[in-house]
Amino acid sequence: MADLRFERPETTEQFAYAMLRHADIALPLRVDKDGVTLLDATDQAVMVVDYNGEMADARAHVIAVMVELAVNTCGGFSLQASEQDR
């Protein structure tokens, strides 16, 4: 597998394109209902926070949400409240 490197993309479009091209990840990401699995826009699992279940569930969930927010922000997406948050 080739190394995944983002050499200071100048635009969010370049970041999103690099994610899709190099990692086959379609943005935006979202946290699954389990609270610790990140899914891409095609519902493919991208990452599980604390795979071994060694940390508190709440802490693992906060980390998953922070990764979701960081990647989506770099990809040009903005945070929106869900229906349950309204």
MARBAKE-469697 format. One record per residue (C-alpha): residue number from 1; x, y, z; residue in one letter. Coordinates in nm, 2 decimals, decimal comma. Example, Ala and Ser with C-alpha at 12.3 -4.5 7.8 and 13.67 -1.06 7.14 Angstrom:
pos c1 c2 c3 code
1 1,23 -0,45 0,78 A
2 1,37 -0,11 0,71 S
//
This chain:
pos c1 c2 c3 code
1 0,00 0,00 0,00 M
2 0,13 0,34 -0,09 A
3 0,19 0,60 0,18 D
4 -0,09 0,84 0,23 L
5 0,04 1,20 0,23 R
6 -0,13 1,53 0,19 F
7 0,14 1,78 0,10 E
8 -0,03 2,10 0,23 R
9 -0,34 2,11 0,00 P
10 -0,42 2,46 -0,10 E
11 -0,79 2,41 -0,11 T
12 -1,05 2,20 0,06 T
13 -1,14 2,05 -0,28 E
14 -0,78 1,92 -0,31 Q
15 -0,81 1,76 0,04 F
16 -1,14 1,60 -0,05 A
17 -1,00 1,48 -0,38 Y
18 -0,69 1,33 -0,21 A
19 -0,91 1,15 0,04 M
20 -1,11 0,99 -0,23 L
21 -0,82 0,92 -0,47 R
22 -0,56 0,79 -0,22 H
23 -0,77 0,64 0,06 A
24 -1,10 0,57 -0,12 D
25 -1,29 0,77 0,14 I
26 -1,59 0,96 0,03 A
27 -1,66 1,27 0,24 L
28 -1,84 1,37 0,46 P
29 -1,76 1,13 0,74 L
30 -2,02 1,05 1,02 R
31 -2,01 0,87 1,35 V
32 -2,22 0,55 1,34 D
33 -2,49 0,48 1,59 K
34 -2,24 0,28 1,80 D
35 -2,07 0,61 1,87 G
36 -1,71 0,50 1,79 V
37 -1,71 0,39 1,43 T
38 -1,65 0,65 1,15 L
39 -1,83 0,58 0,83 L
40 -1,78 0,76 0,50 D
41 -2,05 0,89 0,27 A
42 -2,11 0,55 0,12 T
43 -2,15 0,39 0,47 D
44 -1,81 0,21 0,45 Q
45 -1,63 0,18 0,78 A
46 -1,32 0,41 0,79 V
47 -1,20 0,39 1,15 M
48 -1,30 0,25 1,49 V
49 -1,19 0,46 1,79 V
50 -1,06 0,23 2,07 D
51 -1,10 -0,09 1,89 Y
52 -1,01 -0,29 2,20 N
53 -1,26 -0,11 2,42 G
54 -1,00 0,00 2,68 E
55 -1,12 0,35 2,74 M
56 -1,45 0,48 2,86 A
57 -1,73 0,48 2,59 D
58 -1,79 0,86 2,64 A
59 -1,42 0,93 2,58 R
60 -1,40 0,72 2,27 A
61 -1,71 0,89 2,14 H
62 -1,57 1,24 2,19 V
63 -1,25 1,13 2,00 I
64 -1,46 0,99 1,72 A
65 -1,66 1,32 1,69 V
66 -1,34 1,53 1,70 M
67 -1,19 1,32 1,41 V
68 -1,52 1,35 1,22 E
69 -1,53 1,73 1,27 L
70 -1,16 1,78 1,18 A
71 -1,17 1,57 0,86 V
72 -1,51 1,71 0,74 N
73 -1,40 2,07 0,81 T
74 -1,08 2,01 0,61 C
75 -1,30 1,87 0,33 G
76 -1,51 2,18 0,32 G
77 -1,81 2,06 0,51 F
78 -1,97 2,26 0,79 S
79 -2,13 2,14 1,11 L
80 -2,50 2,12 1,12 Q
81 -2,73 2,02 1,40 A
82 -2,91 1,69 1,37 S
83 -3,28 1,66 1,41 E
84 -3,24 1,52 1,76 Q
85 -3,03 1,82 1,86 D
86 -3,30 2,07 1,76 R
//
